[in-house]
Amino acid sequence: MRPTVELMVRADCHLCAVAREVLERVLPSYGLTASYVDIDRDPELRAEYGDRVPVTLINGKEHGYFDVDEKRLRASLDALT
């Protein structure tokens, strides 16, 4: 089973844009793409993630927030693929 990667974001979020750039650079080498979820469209997600965006989820589990550590992301994906 291939891993899924989601990035919880909100509009006008500089850190979200930077995290997205990292994912778009790294994920293609694994044959993956990320899903981007605007937390402000869902009150439950906004309550869950609030000020911690961006939040990266791998297979539905929180992997990190505020930034995407490329080395850690690659290590996690290597372990799953």
C-alpha positions in Angstrom: 0.0 0.0 0.0 1.3 3.4 -1.0 1.6 6.1 1.7 -0.8 9.0 1.6 0.4 12.5 2.4 -1.8 15.4 3.4 -0.9 18.9 4.3 -3.3 20.9 6.5 -3.2 24.5 5.4 -5.0 27.8 5.4 -5.1 30.7 3.0 -2.4 33.4 3.1 -0.1 31.2 5.2 3.6 31.7 4.3 4.7 28.6 6.2 2.1 26.6 4.3 3.5 27.8 1.0 7.0 26.8 2.0 5.8 23.4 3.2 4.0 22.8 0.0 7.1 23.6 -2.0 9.1 20.9 0.0 6.4 18.3 -0.6 6.2 19.1 -4.3 9.9 18.7 -4.6 10.2 15.5 -2.6 7.1 13.4 -3.2 7.5 12.9 -7.0 10.6 10.9 -6.3 8.4 8.4 -4.4 5.6 8.5 -7.1 3.4 10.4 -4.6 1.5 13.7 -4.5 0.0 15.4 -1.5 -3.5 16.4 -0.8 -4.0 19.9 0.5 -6.8 20.5 3.1 -7.9 24.0 4.0 -8.7 23.7 7.7 -10.7 26.9 7.7 -13.4 25.1 5.6 -14.1 22.7 8.4 -14.7 23.8 12.0 -13.5 20.5 13.4 -10.2 20.7 11.5 -9.8 24.4 12.5 -10.3 23.4 16.2 -7.9 20.5 15.8 -5.0 22.2 14.0 -5.7 25.9 14.7 -2.5 27.8 14.9 -0.2 24.8 14.2 -0.5 24.9 10.4 0.9 23.7 8.2 0.5 20.2 9.6 1.8 17.2 7.6 0.0 13.8 7.9 1.4 10.6 6.6 -1.2 7.8 6.4 -3.5 9.9 8.5 -1.1 10.3 11.4 0.5 13.6 12.3 4.1 13.7 11.1 5.0 17.3 11.9 3.9 20.9 11.9 5.1 24.4 11.1 7.7 23.1 8.6 8.5 20.0 6.6 11.9 18.6 7.6 13.0 17.1 4.3 15.4 14.6 5.8 12.8 13.3 8.3 10.1 13.2 5.6 12.4 11.1 3.3 13.3 8.8 6.2 9.6 8.2 7.0 8.7 7.6 3.4 11.7 5.3 2.9 10.5 3.2 5.8 7.0 2.9 4.2 7.9 2.2 0.6 
